[in-house]
Amino acid sequence: MSKKNLDPKQVEEFLLLNPDFLSSNSNILNSIEIVHETGGAVSLIQKQVEMLRQNYESTSSNLLQLLDIAKNNEGIFEKTKKLILELIVCRNLTDVVSMTEDTFKREFQADACKVLFFKENNNIPRGRIIDIKEAHKHIGKKYNAVDIFCGPLDKNESNYIFDKKSGVVDCVLVPIKNSECPAMLALGSKSVDTYSKENDSLFLEFVAETLSKLIDRNNF
């Protein structure tokens, strides 16, 4: 069969129907050349070796990434467990707020942390109560009572949630879903792109649920 009459589809079908053909005719493998990315030609066997090496490197890289994620998650779990255990022995809501804010700044490297409440009560520490209507006016586009917000804050939003000297430009706003006294856990960073929606927020939801139970325990 001449080269001009050779149908590539027929060759493909033949090789698929006869998978042992090339292994039984190793001389053909040695003579086959493939155009390399650099423009030169390499043998089919060399190309296969290169592909195996690339697959190995890709797999190894993915495995290392998974190990890093697992190690990071383990660290977050241990810190979260320690925080929860410390919170449940707090005697009042003032201690709960103080413990939460101090721990997130000390253990989770947050530049700022605030636990804010949307309802007045004598058990809530000073400076932690904000008006719902005012909050909606200042941060209503980014915060609601259901979803966690991760992302940047402008200067006015930052000043409202934290304070004028905080320097916070990126944040996480976590709803504390309590029917009697809704609240919010706010974490702030002085660096952009610190918090992302791609980050696992499960531990923050767990902390928020715990804070909600502690609000109930303090007779709201």
N, C-alpha and C positions, 0 to 999 in steps of 0.2 A: 504493500500500500504506500503510495507516494505521500510526501509531507503535505502537499496541497490538498489531497483528498482525505487526510486524517481529520476526523471530527473530534474535537476535545471532549465533547459530551460522551462519545463512545469510549474514549480512553478512561474517563471518570467512571462510567458504568462498569467497564471491565475490571478496574481496580477494586471497586466496591464489591463486585461479585467474586473476586479472587483476591482476598486480603493477604494471602500468603505468597502472592506472585513476586513481590519485591524482595521478601526475605529469602525466597528460593533463588533469586537472581541478583545477588549482592553486587555483581559487577555493574548492574544498571544504576544502583544507588550511588556508587562511587563516581559515576560519570555525569549524574544530574547536577546542574548548577542553578542557583537561584540568585536573582539580583538582590544585593544587600542594600540597606538604607544609605550606605555611603556611596553607592553607585557601582561598586565592584561586584564580583561574582563569588559566591561561596557554594560549597557542595551542599546537597540536601542533608547529609548527616551533620555537617557543621551548623546548618540552620536549625536542625532539631535540637542540637546541644545548646545553642544559644537560646532557643525558646524555653527549654527546660530550666536553664539558669535564670532567665527573666521571671518565669513562673515561681521558681523557688524564692527569689529575692522579694517578689510581690507578696507571696504567702508569709514569709518571715516578717516582712514589714507590718502586714496586717495583724499577725499574731502579737508582735510587740506592742502595737497600738491597743489591742484588746487587753493585754496584761497591764498596760498603764492605766486604762480606764477602770479595770477591776481593782487595782491598787488604790486609785483615787476614790472610788466608791466605798472601799473598805474603810479608808480614813474618814470619809464623811459620815459613814454609819457610826463609827466609834465616837466621833465628836457629838453627833446627834444623840446617841444613847446617853452619853455623859450629861448633856444639857437637860434631857428629859428627867433623868434621875435627880438632878439638882433642883429642877423646877417643882417637882411634886412634893418636895419637903419644905418649900418656901411657905412662910407663915401668913403672908398677905400679898395682895396684888402689887403693892409697891416693890416688894422683893422680887416678885415674878418679873416685872418689867425691868428692873435693874439687872437681874441675872441674865435675862434674854439679851438685852442690849450689850452688856459687857462681854458675854460669851461670843456673840457674833463678831464683835470687833477684835477680840483677843484670839479666838480659835479659828474663825472663818475668814480672817483678814479683811473684814468690811471696814471701810474708812468711816462709815457712819451707820448707825442703826437706831431706829425709833419704833416703839410700839405706841400706836395712836388709837384713840377711842372716839366713837361718834356719838356718845351719850354721856351726859354728866352723871357722876356718882361720887359720893364721899370717899369711896375706897380707891379711886383712881388717883395716882400721883399727879402733882401739879405739872402743867405744861404738856400734858399728854391727851388733852381733849380738844377736838376740832369740830367745828360746826359742819353738818352734812351739806348744807347749801353752799357754804364757802368752799368746802372741799370740791364739790361738783364744779364750781365756777373756776377753780384754779387747776384741778387735775382731772376733771371729769372725762376728758378725751382719752386719758391713759389708764384710769383706774375705775373698776367697778367692783361690785360685791361678790363676783363669781370667779373671774379669771385672774391669773397671775400675770402681771405686766413685767416684761424685761426690756430695757432699752434706755435711750438717752433722756435727759431732762434739760429743759432750758433753765436759764438763771432764775426766773420767777417761780417756776415749779420747784426747783431745788430749794430756794429760800423758804417756800411755804412748808414743804415737808420736813426739811432739816433745819438749817439756819443760814444766815448770810455768810458766816465764816467757814461753813463746811467744805465748800469747793467741790461739791458732788456734781458730777456730770452724767453719771450712769447709775441705774438703779434697778432693784427688784421690788415690786409692790405686791404683797401677798395678803389676800382677804382673810380675816379671821371671822369665820361664819358663825356668829352667835346671835340667836334670835332676840335675846334681851339686850345685849350690848355689842353691836357689831364693831369690829376694830380692824386694824391694818398693821402688818409687820413690814417695815420699810428698810431696805438695805441700800447703802449708797457707796459709790466708788468715785475717786478723784480722777480715774483713768477711763478713757473711752473704750467701748467694746469689752468691758469686763464681764458683763452679764449678757447672756444670749438665750433665746428661746430654745436653742438646741441643747442647752445644758439641762441635765436631769433636775427637775424641780420637785420630785417626789418627797424628798426629805423636808423641804420647806412646807409642803402641804401637811406633813405629819406634825411638824412643830406647830403650825397654825391650828390644827385640830386639838393638840394638847393645850394650847393657850386658851382655846374656846372652853374646854372642860374646866380649866382653872378659873376662868371668869365665872362659870356657873358655881363652882365651889365657894367662891367669895360672895355668894348670896345676891346676885344681880337679879 
